Amino acid sequence: MTQERILIVDGDITLSERLKTRLEALDYLVDCASNANEALEIVDTKWVDLIILAVVLQDGMDGLQFFKQVRAKKEFSKIPIVIQSKKPAMKSTLENLGAATFFAKPYSMDVFLGEIKDILTNKVLVLGDEEKAVDSIKKFLSESDYRIDILNNPYKFYVNISAYRYSLIVLQSKIRTTTADMLISLVREKPKNKDVPMIIYASAKQLEQRKLSPEILSLKQRCEKLKNCEFMDKGYSYKNFVDIAKKYLEFS
């Protein structure tokens, strides 16, 4: 299984090293940077799954400036950023900018590490362009602790499955079932997601003839042969989706 990489950006080197030791004991890969330039160099040269960022950094740019610079780059815009600071008043500002969460120093290390684990594992990817189905999936998952990436572009789908580890992937097979078949192959070839549960559903247009075309039938049969793959061959059904999702996801 591919290890997640975490970048700690903090001017307090002692705290960074202590946190790094705890994270490495949980089998994460960890890099540390004491200033923004070091951190940007790491982000530019290695894929980072999560950034732990302090507001106070060494040598120039502060954490807020670094945060804005990372978010301004499209390729880094989805990296979760966890803020740690002695200034609780900054919490709302940074969360409004898109911080995954905020911890006021000093904090409980066990609670902090638990939050990191949750952020890295509770993630769902949805690829589809049927607005009604996508909206209902979003509504159902947003009521839980799962973070959701919603896409309608196969290229972005490829980028995301290469970069992130997901708890569930939901895929509309669209008109061209060959595209869906290719995307399934891409998912299963990626170490991060080779065993991730998948739910695949046919679009309304695909089912207008009230019977499965040979292409959809072939896609369904392939899905049935794969581990953790389920095909909804009667189109998207909210109840059916919920029943399947609850088999693979944990809900409080």
Beta strands, then each sheet from edge to edge (+ up, - down):
strand 1: 5-9
strand 2: 29-33
strand 3: 50-54
strand 4: 81-85
strand 5: 101-104
strand 6: 123-127
strand 7: 147-151
strand 8: 168-172
strand 9: 198-201
strand 10: 229-232
sheet 1: 2+ 1+ 3+ 4+ 5+
sheet 2: 7+ 6+ 8+ 9+ 10+
end
